[in-house]
Amino acid sequence: MELRDDQPTQHEIGKRTYLIAPVEPLDVDGVRTVQVGTGIFLLAFLGLLPFWGRLEEEGQTWLLWMCLTGVGLGLLGTEYCKRRRGIRAERAADGE
């Protein structure tokens, strides 16, 4: 990690002054985010499962299928993000 003493850039727009700090963006690959979302959908599905009868009476079983679809798409998204992370790591290794 390199320590720098860069001063923030100032932009004046109208009567306001905005300071823009020279901060590097985070290198986020999205795997953890997709996994958390998938876990939330799984918990929602499991939480709604005991209420199957009541949901069926009220015509709301689509909630269960939505949660199950979220889990399925989340699993696909996790695999996609892992592959993308691997490809980015290979490209970074080739560039160095």
C-alpha positions in Angstrom: 0.0 0.0 0.0 1.4 3.3 -1.0 0.8 6.3 1.2 0.3 9.6 -0.7 -0.4 13.1 0.4 -2.7 14.1 -2.5 -5.0 16.9 -1.8 -8.6 16.6 -2.8 -9.8 18.3 -6.0 -12.2 21.2 -5.6 -15.1 21.8 -7.9 -17.3 24.8 -7.6 -20.8 24.4 -9.0 -23.1 27.3 -8.4 -22.6 28.5 -4.8 -21.4 25.2 -3.6 -17.9 23.8 -3.4 -17.4 20.0 -3.7 -14.2 18.2 -2.6 -13.3 15.1 -4.6 -10.8 12.8 -2.8 -8.3 10.9 -4.9 -9.5 7.4 -3.8 -8.9 4.2 -5.7 -12.0 2.2 -6.4 -12.5 -1.1 -4.6 -11.8 -4.2 -6.6 -15.1 -6.0 -5.9 -15.9 -9.1 -7.9 -19.4 -9.6 -6.7 -19.2 -13.2 -5.5 -20.0 -12.4 -1.8 -22.8 -10.1 -2.7 -24.5 -12.7 -4.9 -24.0 -15.4 -2.3 -25.6 -13.2 0.4 -28.6 -12.5 -1.9 -28.9 -16.2 -2.6 -28.9 -17.0 1.1 -31.6 -14.4 1.8 -33.8 -15.9 -0.9 -33.2 -19.4 0.5 -34.1 -18.2 4.0 -37.2 -16.6 2.7 -38.2 -19.8 0.9 -37.6 -21.9 4.0 -39.4 -19.3 6.2 -42.5 -19.4 3.9 -42.6 -23.2 3.4 -44.5 -23.9 6.6 -47.3 -21.5 5.4 -47.9 -23.4 2.2 -51.6 -24.1 3.0 -52.3 -20.5 3.9 -50.5 -19.2 0.8 -52.4 -21.6 -1.4 -55.8 -20.5 0.1 -55.0 -16.8 -0.6 -53.5 -17.5 -4.0 -50.1 -16.3 -3.0 -48.0 -19.4 -3.7 -46.1 -17.3 -6.3 -44.0 -16.0 -3.3 -42.5 -19.5 -2.8 -41.7 -19.9 -6.5 -40.2 -16.4 -6.6 -37.9 -17.3 -3.7 -36.9 -20.6 -5.3 -36.2 -18.8 -8.6 -34.1 -16.3 -6.7 -32.0 -19.2 -5.3 -31.6 -20.8 -8.7 -30.6 -17.5 -10.4 -28.3 -16.7 -7.5 -26.5 -20.1 -7.9 -26.0 -19.3 -11.6 -24.8 -15.8 -10.7 -22.4 -17.1 -8.2 -20.8 -19.4 -10.8 -20.7 -16.5 -13.3 -19.0 -14.2 -10.8 -16.5 -16.9 -9.8 -15.5 -17.5 -13.5 -15.2 -13.7 -14.1 -13.0 -13.4 -11.0 -10.8 -16.2 -12.4 -10.5 -14.7 -15.8 -9.6 -11.3 -14.3 -7.0 -12.9 -12.1 -5.4 -14.6 -15.2 -5.4 -11.4 -17.1 -3.8 -9.6 -14.2 -1.1 -12.3 -13.9 -0.4 -12.1 -17.6 0.0 -8.3 -17.4 2.5 -8.4 -14.6 
